[in-house]
Amino acid sequence: MTNHGRGIKMDADAAGDFPLFSGTGATMIIGIDVGGTHADGVLLDGATLVAKHKVAVDQAHLHESIIALLDTLVPDDRRLLERIHLSSTLCTNAIVTGSLDPVGMLIQAGPGINPDYLAACGQTWFFDGAIDHRGHVIRDPDDGLIDEAAAAMAKAGISSVGIVTKFSYRNNRHERYIADHLGSRFAHVSMGHRISGLPNFPRRVYSTWLNAALTPQFLRFKESIEQGLAHRGIDCPCHILKADGGTIPFSRASEFPCESVHSGPSASVMGCLALAGGPGDAILLDIGGTTTDISLFVDGGPLLEPYGINIAGRPTLIRALNTVSAGLGGDSTVAIEDGGFLIGPYRSGPPMCQGGAGPTPTDAMVVLGLLNIGSPDTAQAAMRILSPADPPEQTAKKLLDDFAARIGDAVTAMIDLVFSRPVYTVAALLHRRRITPERVIVIGGPAAALKSFLETRFGLPCIVPPDSEVANAIGAARTRLTVQATLYADSADGRVSIPEISCLMNISNSFGMEQAEAKLHEVICDIAMEMGMTDQPEIDFIERLEMNVVRGFSTSGKIINLKAQIRPGLAAVKGGSL
């Protein structure tokens, strides 16, 4: 591999391989974002973009495409490489294609509900026993029923098991008991309290099922990537991008692969934050060939889903950035319907100018000289299909005006949805305000071509940052580790639960909010340290609830609910900004 001088900033229009360098004293990170048809990769030295590259993706052999991309980015001196951040479509593809592994679900619903609707995830066994809403054990499960379910699962060839009890976030005893009772009979066991410490029984069931269904494939993928890295003499840590815009080490991701679902949209959000972040509210658009991913910055930071995202039609507790995908892309199909344009939501192939079968917005961009690809004559022919009587240039402008208007409508609908959602705490209500965007940040292949049309539609300055075509890979490289944990304390009963680490410990009657915050802060710091974070993390307490327990006519203790996080953001780097 050819060496190159230090401090080179790559031109946004450069393509293909870029010569790398071997230096000393640098902290280098590789960021890779895998899309549906291509994977983009960047090599950063601090905050300086040193190299970028793109390869075609073979979804059937995803790890081979990733390793091929790594070969173009790895510096000659492997010691300069601090870590690799990867945004992968593996889990998303498994969901979309229905190729999830079969899962056996063991569910303890307890009294009060008919749990049959929870069996929608596949083969499900309900067992007896119960723990109440304060974590008191009412009745232990029957070992015989557990063994019967285990035998049926083994006979069905199931290797992944999900275990969920209704109030496991208050007391995980029964989930851990069942897992211990199963022993080594199954290769993979996911427990609900480890997936999320938040309440909401149905969401925890679906999240646990998804995690168990993804685990075998993710472990095979992890093994293939690690073998490829070892073969190339690369022993630096490898992290996977999560849906919430943070990262998680491979070692931990193998326990929680569900967290890597929808990492593509989060990579684009973090890329925009790295390339064009700033104070105030902003609209983020990632315009691709088939869809446009829309997200928002509020007070300079990305919005998180308040509870969890829907995956495969089911609500989950998987924390994710708030994004919306609209079926509007550069290669979207275009037809005439009722005298107007019908754009998307599907893509039937490349634009006509590149050999496709029908008109697309990309053909309009070529006609107006905004893109220099394919055949301009064929692009003009595409516009004549849409409006034979009008000049192609006129049709192209109308089409792109309409395209920008549709994106604007989707943004307005998203803002309205965010503002219309119910809030459940006084603090959230007091801090609620209308989102007022001050600028539009656009990335993706058609970004520069659509800049003027979007500025007209939104009436706002439109920013197309340099290196926007690899913004997702830059976002993957620059994002930092994130952690969330919850604490439930009942000092009247003398017990505290921190579900994410399976912690259930005794406390004194005097245990209060100050001690709860100190304990949860310690837990999050310990988790972050185990995941490789060396700096002291900034921890936000995002939910506090404290209630007195009254027995007779006196206070006998407190119930405390506490939630804290390392919020999504950019990791600190040496050197200047991108």
Salt bridges, closest charged atoms under 4 A:
ASP17 OD1 - HIS53 ND1 3.39
ASP40 OD1 - LYS54 NZ 2.71
ASP45 OD2 - ARG6 NH2 3.64
ASP58 OD2 - HIS61 ND1 2.92
ASP71 OD1 - ARG232 NE 2.57
ASP77 OD1 - ARG79 NE 3.01
GLU82 OE1 - ARG83 NH1 2.71
ASP132 OD2 - HIS136 ND1 3.14
ASP140 OD2 - ARG173 NH2 3.23
ASP140 OD1 - HIS174 NE2 2.83
ASP147 OD1 - HIS181 NE2 2.83
ASP147 OD1 - ARG185 NH2 3.26
GLU175 OE1 - HIS193 ND1 2.61
GLU226 OE2 - LYS222 NZ 3.14
ASP244 OD2 - LYS242 NZ 3.58
ASP244 OD2 - ARG319 NH2 2.89
GLU255 OE1 - ARG194 NH2 3.13
GLU259 OE1 - LYS242 NZ 3.55
ASP281 OD1 - ARG433 NH2 2.93
ASP299 OD1 - ARG433 NH2 2.74
GLU305 OE1 - ARG421 NH1 3.17
ASP331 OD2 - ARG347 NE 3.23
ASP401 OD2 - LYS397 NZ 2.96
ASP402 OD2 - ARG406 NH2 2.85
ASP409 OD1 - ARG457 NH2 3.51
ASP416 OD1 - ARG434 NH2 2.59
GLU455 OE2 - LYS451 NZ 3.04
ASP467 OD2 - LYS9 NZ 2.88
ASP467 OD1 - LYS52 NZ 3.43
GLU469 OE2 - LYS52 NZ 2.24
ASP490 OD2 - ARG134 NH2 2.66
ASP493 OD2 - ARG134 NH2 3.65
ASP493 OD2 - HIS136 NE2 2.18
ASP493 OD1 - ARG551 NH2 3.38
GLU517 OE2 - ARG544 NE 2.52
ASP540 OD2 - ARG567 NE 2.45
GLU543 OE1 - LYS563 NZ 3.86
GLU546 OE2 - LYS558 NZ 3.71
